[in-house]
Amino acid sequence: MRLILVALLAGLCAVSAVSVHSTNYAQKQKDVWRLFKYINQPSYYKDHVEIAHNYHLSKNVAAYSKPEVVEQFYKYWQYGKLLPRGEIFSVFHGEHLKQAVALFKLFYYANDYETFYTTAVWARNHINEGMFMYSLSVALIHRPDTYYFSLPPIYEIYPHYFYSTEVIKKAQYYKQMYSGQQGSEYNDKIIYANYSGHYLNLHPEQSLSYYMEDVGLNSFYYYYNLYYPFWMSGEEFNLKYDNRGEAFYYMYQQILARYYLERLSHGFGEIENFDWEVPFETGYYPSLCYPNGLHFPTRPNYAHLYEYFYNYGQKYGFNKYANSYSYVKDFERRIHDVIDSGYAHTESGQTVELFSHHGMNILGNLIEGNPDSPYYHYYGAFQVFARHLLGYSQQPLTYFKLHPSALEHFETSLRDPAFYQLYKKLLSYFIRYQANHKHYYNEHDLMYQGVEVKNVEFDSLVTYFDYFYADLSNAVYVTPQEFVQDSFKVQVAQQRLNHKPFTYKIYVNSDRETDAVVKVFLGPKYDEYGRFINLTDNWMNFVQFDHFVYKLKAGDNIISRDSHEIYNYMHDRTSYYELYQKAFGVHDQSHSFQFHHDQFWYGYPQRYMLPMGSRGGMTYQFYVMVSKQLPYKTHTTVPMIGSGMQYVDSYPMGYPFDRPVYWEQVFYDIPNSYFHEVKIYHEHHDHGYEQHLEHEATHYMV
């Protein structure tokens, strides 16, 4: 079973775009986008102001299918417990999360769209900005009447979390200098942004900042965690058919494998291991600033993680996050006990067998620490405390005054090298479980009788950097008149990795007509020293590159695939400003516009389909496997999260690299698979990266 990250809603995989011509739909979509505009300020739209002033939750309890969710949220509101506007919100802080979930349930259990929208407008002007945006986004994705709406690009709504402090300050400078002046020379300014490595380089791994800080990559991770929140109950919110525990493992295995491929392009080797007792080597300087002016915490090189050193000089009382070191050690020991014994305990004392068909899914839920864990309060939320500890954030005096690290936001987690080291440790738990299980694929498991892959051909694979433009207007503060009129606009341009279009062909011979599933993986062949890596040590480093169903005819088949049609990857999101203008056009002029299908979902950036490679060509290998089609049985006709409709087949995620490889030669001998060596070239411009930026826009570059 393979999770297609950009699988399209309502059968849209068969088309490349969605035509929107319903005035009602366009109006609703426009109304939703208006809620995200200048998120750090109150909304000044007249209808929003009126609703925010006149709507009262206590008088509309009957408008929600579960009155208790209104009562619960109203207690937070009535007793002044809600996080105030202007304060920093983090979903990894327990009190913040409780309030965010209460707000989400208020949105989710609204009886109809009108009640949902009215509640959202009320919350827009009364609730903390970060909490509102998070809870609203999750509700839009999971409500049956809003799941098909497109969310605006998060890096345009919350640019502080994606662009350096220098870029944000430059945008605010332009707003102060040119606000109110007429003429194109005073508007639509472009700021040319760089990555943190050009300013402060605290560690050699910061040469990968173009990858770790990429706005598309970080927004992909943010959106994934909106679709599968770690706090969401699978039973209550219908996630049970999506095998979320297995998906949790698969997601992080793919993220780490792809990161390793990028490391090889720079001569780096495996992701570093670390020990909680040993000072953490890799420092981190985020170069980010919160909207309220507070800078993101930094971590020095060789940071001590012991509670005494970590909390030295801080007043933390009974704050549980100050004891993160003890928590991660306790939870880690309990997880190891489960893996080595082969069973977990439930809250009622029953045992759950792990060496079973659903064992990987059970273990994934347990390690993630979600409500589907066999015993959440005992096995805990390992990743929550580990993020706090490695992020090196200070202990707050109250939960109102939080100072979270980059690891404590999904929008910024991938920027910190510690993220990859942490989740390598976490994935090692799964690999330990698989090694204990000793369930390896043999020739009988992998063979597709009568089908042979004869050859594979790839066009030249070339990467390069090009400019990507995004709207930066939400980084500034505007007057009520400017808010309504959209009279100020500023953009940011940043060079991001891309690749030239290419095609590849698979030559297959079949002794009969048959429906097949084709899987293509990209992985390393040599390590950073040029040594060949055996598959027994390399299986976890393969990224699933392509995956599709194909009807083979009897005889020879030539399967041709274009890089633009690979559904595993997502195109750049359309700018919020452009989408907003188009929605206005549909509503006001009664004409249709089109969304690209992946505007409705989430996926790995298409730009990063290939690792950077090198000037002289970096060697990688593709692995192609043709298997019998095993259709996945869906449980509903509505293609929402929890339906299982995003799965292509019933094979385990990542099959056949979902298990350790013991019988290595089998993968080379079976006729229905094929290893193909390629070189990936990186094309440099005549000018260096910084020189190129300076040549084009010396005045605007930061």
MILO-718910 format. One record per residue (C-alpha): residue in three letters; x, y, z. Coordinates in steps of 0.1 Angstrom, whole numbers, padded with zeros to 4 digits, always signed. Example, Ala and Ser with C-alpha at 12.3 -4.5 7.8 and 13.67 -1.06 7.14 Angstrom:
! MILO-718910
Ala+0123-0045+0078Ser+0137-0011+0071
//
This chain:
! MILO-718910
Met+0000+0000+0000Arg+0016+0032-0012Leu+0006+0066+0000Ile+0004+0090-0029Leu+0011+0123-0012Val-0006+0144-0039Ala-0034+0120-0047Leu-0063+0140-0060Leu-0097+0144-0046Ala-0128+0129-0062Gly-0109+0110-0089Leu-0089+0140-0101Cys-0058+0118-0107Ala-0071+0114-0142Val-0069+0151-0150Ser-0044+0178-0145Ala-0066+0207-0133Val-0099+0214-0116Ser-0123+0238-0133Val-0142+0260-0108His-0173+0275-0122Ser-0198+0273-0094Thr-0205+0308-0080Asn-0214+0293-0046Tyr-0181+0274-0044Ala-0160+0304-0056Gln-0177+0326-0030Lys-0170+0301-0002Gln-0134+0297-0013Lys-0129+0334-0014Asp-0145+0338+0020Val-0121+0312+0035Trp-0091+0329+0019Arg-0101+0362+0034Leu-0097+0347+0069Phe-0060+0342+0063Lys-0053+0377+0051Tyr-0028+0397+0073Ile-0032+0370+0100Asn-0012+0389+0126Gln-0038+0417+0126Pro-0075+0418+0133Ser-0097+0416+0102Tyr-0110+0450+0091Tyr-0136+0437+0066Lys-0169+0452+0076Asp-0188+0419+0076His-0160+0404+0098Val-0161+0432+0123Glu-0199+0429+0126Ile-0199+0392+0131Ala-0170+0393+0156His-0189+0419+0176Asn-0224+0404+0175Tyr-0219+0366+0175His-0221+0349+0210Leu-0212+0313+0214Ser-0233+0309+0246Lys-0264+0319+0226Asn-0258+0294+0198Val-0250+0261+0215Ala-0277+0243+0195Ala-0259+0252+0163Tyr-0232+0226+0171Ser-0237+0188+0169Lys-0219+0183+0202Pro-0229+0210+0227Glu-0202+0199+0251Val-0175+0212+0228Val-0190+0247+0230Glu-0192+0244+0268Gln-0155+0233+0270Phe-0143+0261+0248Tyr-0165+0287+0265Lys-0148+0278+0298Tyr-0114+0288+0284Trp-0130+0320+0271Gln-0150+0328+0302Tyr-0121+0322+0327Gly-0094+0340+0307Lys-0073+0309+0301Leu-0070+0314+0263Leu-0036+0323+0249Pro-0038+0361+0242Arg-0034+0375+0208Gly+0002+0385+0199Glu+0018+0357+0219Ile+0037+0328+0203Phe+0017+0296+0198Ser+0033+0261+0196Val+0013+0229+0191Phe+0041+0211+0210His+0032+0228+0243Gly+0005+0209+0262Glu-0016+0239+0273His-0015+0255+0238Leu-0025+0222+0223Lys-0055+0217+0246Gln-0068+0251+0236Ala-0062+0245+0199Val-0080+0212+0199Ala-0109+0228+0218Leu-0111+0255+0190Phe-0108+0229+0163Lys-0137+0209+0177Leu-0158+0241+0178Phe-0151+0244+0141Tyr-0155+0207+0133Tyr-0188+0201+0151Ala-0206+0231+0136Asn-0239+0219+0122Asp-0234+0234+0088Tyr-0211+0256+0067Glu-0228+0288+0077Thr-0222+0281+0114Phe-0187+0270+0107Tyr-0179+0302+0088Thr-0195+0325+0114Thr-0176+0308+0142Ala-0143+0311+0122Val-0150+0349+0116Trp-0157+0354+0153Ala-0125+0335+0162Arg-0105+0354+0137Asn-0106+0386+0157His-0107+0372+0192Ile-0083+0342+0193Asn-0046+0340+0192Glu-0034+0343+0156Gly-0013+0312+0155Met-0038+0291+0173Phe-0066+0303+0150Met-0047+0296+0118Tyr-0037+0261+0130Ser-0072+0250+0142Leu-0090+0265+0112Ser-0066+0248+0088Val-0071+0214+0104Ala-0109+0219+0105Leu-0110+0229+0068Ile-0092+0197+0058His-0113+0173+0080Arg-0148+0187+0077Pro-0169+0169+0050Asp-0182+0202+0036Thr-0148+0219+0033Tyr-0122+0193+0026Tyr-0121+0202-0011Phe-0111+0238-0004Ser-0076+0250-0012Leu-0054+0263+0016Pro-0032+0293+0008Pro+0006+0288+0008Ile+0017+0289+0044Tyr+0050+0306+0036Glu+0029+0336+0023Ile+0005+0336+0052Tyr+0032+0332+0079Pro+0064+0345+0062His+0082+0350+0095Tyr+0086+0312+0098Phe+0101+0308+0063Tyr+0122+0339+0055Ser+0151+0353+0075Thr+0149+0383+0098Glu+0167+0404+0072Val+0141+0397+0046Ile+0112+0405+0070Lys+0129+0438+0081Lys+0134+0448+0045Ala+0097+0443+0038Gln+0088+0464+0068Tyr+0113+0491+0057Tyr+0096+0494+0023Lys+0062+0496+0040Gln+0074+0525+0062Met+0092+0543+0033Tyr+0067+0540+0005Ser+0033+0534+0021Gly+0007+0559+0008Gln+0028+0570-0022Gln+0014+0564-0056Gly+0030+0549-0087Ser+0044+0515-0095Glu+0079+0525-0084Tyr+0066+0526-0048Asn+0047+0493-0049Asp+0054+0456-0058Lys+0090+0458-0046Ile+0110+0426-0049Ile+0134+0415-0021Tyr+0161+0390-0031Ala+0166+0366-0003Asn+0194+0342+0005Tyr+0197+0313+0030Ser+0212+0314+0065Gly+0244+0298+0055His+0256+0330+0037Tyr+0253+0351+0068Leu+0264+0329+0097Asn+0279+0294+0092Leu+0281+0277+0125His+0286+0242+0112Pro+0296+0225+0079Glu+0261+0211+0075Gln+0248+0246+0070Ser+0260+0243+0034Leu+0227+0223+0030Ser+0206+0253+0041Tyr+0192+0258+0006Tyr+0176+0223+0011Met+0166+0224+0048Glu+0152+0260+0045Asp+0134+0255+0013Val+0099+0270+0016Gly+0083+0241-0004Leu+0099+0214+0016Asn+0090+0230+0049Ser+0054+0237+0038Phe+0051+0201+0027Tyr+0059+0189+0062Tyr+0036+0215+0077Tyr+0006+0204+0055Tyr+0013+0167+0062Asn+0009+0173+0099Leu-0024+0191+0093Tyr-0038+0160+0075Tyr-0024+0137+0102Pro-0022+0157+0135Phe-0004+0137+0162Trp-0031+0145+0187Met-0061+0135+0166Ser-0081+0104+0175Gly-0084+0079+0147Glu-0117+0066+0160Glu-0134+0100+0166Phe-0121+0117+0134Asn-0121+0087+0110Leu-0084+0081+0104Lys-0087+0044+0110Tyr-0085+0033+0074Asp-0053+0052+0067Asn-0029+0031+0087Arg-0015+0062+0103Gly+0011+0044+0124Glu+0026+0028+0093Ala+0023+0061+0074Phe+0042+0078+0103Tyr+0072+0054+0098Tyr+0070+0057+0060Met+0069+0095+0060Tyr+0100+0099+0082Gln+0119+0071+0064Gln+0113+0089+0031Ile+0123+0123+0045Leu+0156+0110+0059Ala+0164+0090+0028Arg+0159+0120+0006Tyr+0180+0141+0030Tyr+0208+0115+0028Leu+0208+0117-0011Glu+0212+0155-0008Arg+0241+0151+0017Leu+0259+0128-0007Ser+0259+0156-0033His+0280+0177-0009Gly+0304+0150+0002Phe+0286+0143+0035Gly+0280+0108+0047Glu+0254+0093+0069Ile+0233+0114+0092Glu+0251+0117+0125Asn+0240+0096+0155Phe+0239+0111+0190Asp+0237+0101+0226Trp+0216+0119+0252Glu+0245+0118+0276Val+0271+0133+0252Pro+0271+0170+0243Phe+0251+0175+0211Glu+0277+0185+0184Thr+0256+0204+0159Gly+0247+0239+0167Tyr+0220+0259+0151Tyr+0213+0296+0144Pro+0178+0299+0129Ser+0181+0335+0115Leu+0143+0338+0122Cys+0123+0362+0142Tyr+0087+0358+0155Pro+0060+0383+0145Asn+0062+0398+0180Gly+0099+0406+0176Leu+0113+0377+0197His+0141+0359+0179Phe+0141+0321+0176Pro+0163+0303+0202Thr+0197+0292+0192Arg+0216+0261+0201Pro+0254+0262+0206Asn+0278+0236+0193Tyr+0283+0208+0218Ala+0252+0216+0238His+0247+0198+0271Leu+0213+0181+0274Tyr+0214+0172+0311Glu+0187+0189+0331Tyr+0212+0207+0353Phe+0231+0223+0324Tyr+0200+0227+0303Asn+0180+0246+0329Tyr+0209+0263+0347Gly+0199+0298+0360Gln+0162+0294+0350Lys+0132+0293+0372Tyr+0111+0264+0361Gly+0093+0249+0392Phe+0072+0219+0382Asn+0072+0227+0345Lys+0073+0192+0329Tyr+0092+0204+0298Ala+0122+0214+0321Asn+0124+0177+0328Ser+0125+0167+0291Tyr+0157+0148+0295Ser+0142+0124+0321Tyr+0110+0120+0300Val+0129+0110+0268Lys+0150+0086+0287Asp+0120+0070+0303Phe+0099+0068+0271Glu+0129+0055+0252Arg+0134+0027+0277Arg+0097+0017+0275Ile+0097+0017+0237His+0127-0006+0237Asp+0110-0029+0261Val+0080-0032+0238Ile+0102-0038+0208Asp+0123-0065+0225Ser+0094-0083+0242Gly+0071-0082+0211Tyr+0041-0069+0229Ala+0027-0037+0244His+0003-0031+0273Thr-0030-0013+0272Glu-0043+0009+0300Ser-0066-0019+0312Gly-0036-0043+0315Gln-0042-0063+0283Thr-0014-0072+0260Val-0011-0063+0223Glu+0009-0085+0200Leu+0034-0066+0179Phe+0047-0095+0157Ser+0015-0095+0138His+0001-0083+0105His-0007-0049+0120Gly+0024-0047+0142Met+0041-0019+0123Asn+0009+0002+0125Ile+0006-0004+0162Leu+0042+0004+0169Gly+0040+0036+0147Asn+0010+0048+0168Leu+0029+0041+0200Ile+0061+0059+0190Glu+0043+0089+0175Gly+0024+0091+0208Asn-0010+0096+0192Pro-0044+0088+0208Asp-0044+0054+0189Ser-0014+0043+0209Pro-0021+0012+0231Tyr-0013+0032+0263Tyr-0005+0068+0256His+0000+0079+0292Tyr+0026+0052+0298Tyr+0045+0051+0264Gly+0042+0089+0262Ala+0049+0116+0236Phe+0086+0109+0230Gln+0090+0133+0201Val+0074+0162+0220Phe+0099+0162+0248Ala+0128+0154+0224Arg+0120+0184+0203His+0120+0207+0233Leu+0152+0193+0246Leu+0172+0194+0213Gly+0156+0227+0203Tyr+0173+0243+0233Ser+0144+0266+0241Gln+0142+0283+0274Gln+0117+0275+0301Pro+0087+0299+0302Leu+0075+0316+0334Thr+0039+0310+0322Tyr+0024+0293+0292Phe+0014+0327+0279Lys+0051+0336+0275Leu+0065+0308+0254His+0098+0309+0235Pro+0097+0278+0213Ser+0126+0266+0192Ala+0124+0258+0154Leu+0118+0222+0163Glu+0086+0231+0181His+0068+0243+0149Phe+0060+0221+0119Glu+0067+0251+0097Thr+0104+0253+0108Ser+0114+0218+0120Leu+0132+0207+0088Arg+0155+0238+0090Asp+0174+0224+0121Pro+0199+0196+0114Ala+0190+0182+0148Phe+0156+0172+0133Tyr+0172+0146+0110Gln+0194+0132+0138Leu+0164+0129+0161Tyr+0143+0111+0136Lys+0171+0088+0126Lys+0172+0077+0162Leu+0134+0073+0161Leu+0136+0052+0129Ser+0162+0030+0145Tyr+0134+0018+0169Phe+0114+0006+0139Ile+0145-0011+0124Arg+0152-0028+0157Tyr+0116-0041+0157Gln+0120-0054+0121Ala+0153-0071+0130Asn+0136-0088+0159His+0107-0099+0137Lys+0131-0115+0112His+0105-0114+0084Tyr+0125-0110+0052Tyr+0113-0111+0016Asn+0125-0141-0005Glu+0123-0149-0042His+0087-0163-0039Asp+0075-0131-0022Leu+0089-0108-0049Met+0086-0127-0081Tyr+0060-0118-0107Gln+0058-0149-0128Gly+0059-0143-0166Val+0070-0106-0163Glu+0105-0094-0170Val+0120-0059-0170Lys+0145-0060-0199Asn+0160-0025-0197Val+0156+0010-0183Glu+0166+0043-0199Phe+0167+0078-0185Asp+0173+0111-0202Ser+0201+0133-0190Leu+0194+0143-0154Val+0204+0179-0148Thr+0196+0202-0118Tyr+0201+0240-0115Phe+0189+0269-0094Asp+0162+0293-0105Tyr+0142+0321-0089Phe+0110+0315-0071Tyr+0087+0344-0063Ala+0063+0346-0034Asp+0041+0373-0019Leu+0056+0389+0013Ser+0028+0413+0021Asn+0017+0395+0052Ala+0051+0403+0068Val+0040+0440+0073Tyr+0013+0458+0092Val-0013+0478+0074Thr-0040+0504+0082Pro-0077+0493+0081Gln-0080+0511+0047Glu-0049+0493+0033Phe-0062+0460+0046Val-0094+0463+0026Gln-0079+0479-0005Asp-0048+0457-0009Ser-0028+0489-0017Phe+0006+0476-0006Lys+0024+0447-0022Val+0059+0433-0018Gln+0074+0401-0031Val+0104+0379-0022Ala+0126+0362-0048Gln+0148+0333-0038Gln+0168+0308-0057Arg+0156+0272-0053Leu+0168+0239-0067Asn+0151+0227-0098His+0157+0202-0126Lys+0153+0201-0163Pro+0124+0181-0177Phe+0132+0145-0185Thr+0116+0113-0195Tyr+0124+0077-0187Lys+0114+0044-0203Ile+0110+0009-0189Tyr+0111-0020-0213Val+0090-0049-0200Asn+0081-0083-0215Ser+0050-0101-0203Asp+0037-0135-0213Arg+0001-0123-0210Glu-0020-0093-0207Thr-0022-0082-0170Asp-0027-0053-0147Ala+0006-0044-0130Val+0019-0020-0104Val+0051-0003-0113Lys+0073+0012-0086Val+0105+0032-0091Phe+0129+0040-0064Leu+0159+0063-0063Gly+0188+0055-0040Pro+0225+0059-0034Lys+0250+0034-0049Tyr+0282+0046-0033Asp+0289+0063+0000Glu+0308+0096+0005Tyr+0341+0078+0000Gly+0331+0061-0032Arg+0326+0027-0016Phe+0298+0005-0029Ile+0270+0001-0004Asn+0255-0033+0000Leu+0217-0035-0002Thr+0216-0050+0032Asp+0229-0017+0045Asn+0212+0005+0020Trp+0176-0005+0017Met+0164+0022+0041Asn+0180+0049+0019Phe+0158+0045-0011Val+0131+0071-0019Gln+0100+0061-0038Phe+0103+0080-0070Asp+0072+0069-0090His+0043+0046-0085Phe+0015+0038-0110Val-0008+0011-0123Tyr-0001-0001-0159Lys-0019-0026-0181Leu+0008-0048-0197Lys+0000-0064-0231Ala+0013-0098-0241Gly+0048-0094-0255Asp+0070-0064-0254Asn+0059-0032-0236Ile+0076+0003-0236Ile+0065+0023-0206Ser+0073+0060-0210Arg+0070+0085-0182Asp+0075+0122-0182Ser+0088+0140-0151His+0058+0163-0151Glu+0033+0135-0148Ile+0047+0118-0117Tyr+0021+0122-0090Asn+0044+0116-0061Tyr+0055+0153-0063Met+0037+0186-0061His+0041+0217-0083Asp+0048+0251-0067Arg+0016+0264-0051Thr-0001+0293-0068Ser+0004+0326-0049Tyr-0022+0336-0024Tyr-0026+0369-0042Glu-0031+0353-0076Leu-0056+0328-0062Tyr-0075+0355-0044Gln-0078+0376-0075Lys-0090+0347-0095Ala-0117+0338-0070Phe-0129+0374-0071Gly-0131+0371-0109Val-0152+0340-0108His-0176+0355-0083Asp-0179+0389-0099Gln-0176+0381-0136Ser-0191+0346-0137His-0162+0330-0155Ser-0143+0299-0145Phe-0107+0295-0135Gln-0086+0264-0129Phe-0067+0250-0099His-0039+0226-0105His-0050+0194-0088Asp-0023+0194-0062Gln-0035+0228-0048Phe-0059+0206-0028Trp-0035+0182-0012Tyr+0001+0181+0000Gly+0032+0166-0015Tyr+0069+0167-0018Pro+0081+0196-0040Gln+0084+0186-0076Arg+0116+0208-0077Tyr+0133+0184-0054Met+0125+0153-0074Leu+0163+0149-0079Pro+0192+0156-0055Met+0216+0183-0065Gly+0243+0161-0079Ser+0276+0176-0089Arg+0292+0193-0118Gly+0310+0162-0130Gly+0280+0140-0123Met+0271+0122-0090Thr+0263+0085-0093Tyr+0229+0072-0080Gln+0208+0042-0089Phe+0172+0036-0097Tyr+0154+0004-0088Val+0124-0006-0109Met+0100-0033-0098Val+0069-0045-0116Ser+0044-0064-0094Lys+0009-0078-0096Gln-0018-0053-0090Leu-0035-0057-0056Pro-0062-0030-0055Tyr-0068-0013-0022Lys-0104-0017-0009Thr-0118+0017+0000His-0144+0022+0027Thr-0162+0052+0013Thr-0168+0071-0019Val-0158+0104-0004Pro-0120+0108-0010Met-0112+0124+0024Ile-0085+0117+0049Gly-0093+0084+0066Ser-0110+0069+0035Gly-0079+0051+0023Met-0087+0064-0013Gln-0052+0079-0016Tyr-0036+0044-0017Val-0027+0029-0051Asp-0026-0007-0039Ser-0026-0030-0009Tyr+0012-0035-0007Pro+0029-0022+0025Met+0041+0014+0021Gly+0076+0014+0005Tyr+0074-0022-0006Pro+0097-0040-0012Phe+0120-0018+0009Asp+0096-0018+0038Arg+0116-0046+0055Pro+0153-0052+0060Val+0170-0069+0031Tyr+0186-0102+0041Trp+0185-0122+0008Glu+0202-0094-0011Gln+0209-0114-0043Val+0172-0121-0047Phe+0166-0084-0056Tyr+0192-0087-0084Asp+0180-0121-0097Ile+0143-0118-0100Pro+0134-0109-0136Asn+0106-0084-0127Ser+0130-0059-0112Tyr+0160-0039-0124Phe+0188-0017-0111His+0199+0012-0133Glu+0228+0034-0126Val+0226+0071-0134Lys+0246+0103-0130Ile+0230+0135-0118Tyr+0247+0167-0130His+0244+0201-0115Glu+0245+0231-0139His+0262+0262-0125His+0257+0297-0138Asp+0287+0317-0148His+0284+0337-0116Gly+0284+0322-0081Tyr+0251+0321-0062Glu+0257+0353-0042Gln+0274+0371-0071His+0245+0363-0093Leu+0221+0378-0068Glu+0243+0409-0063His+0246+0414-0101Glu+0208+0414-0105Ala+0197+0434-0075Thr+0224+0447-0052His+0201+0472-0035Tyr+0174+0446-0026Met+0194+0416-0016Val+0194+0405+0020
//
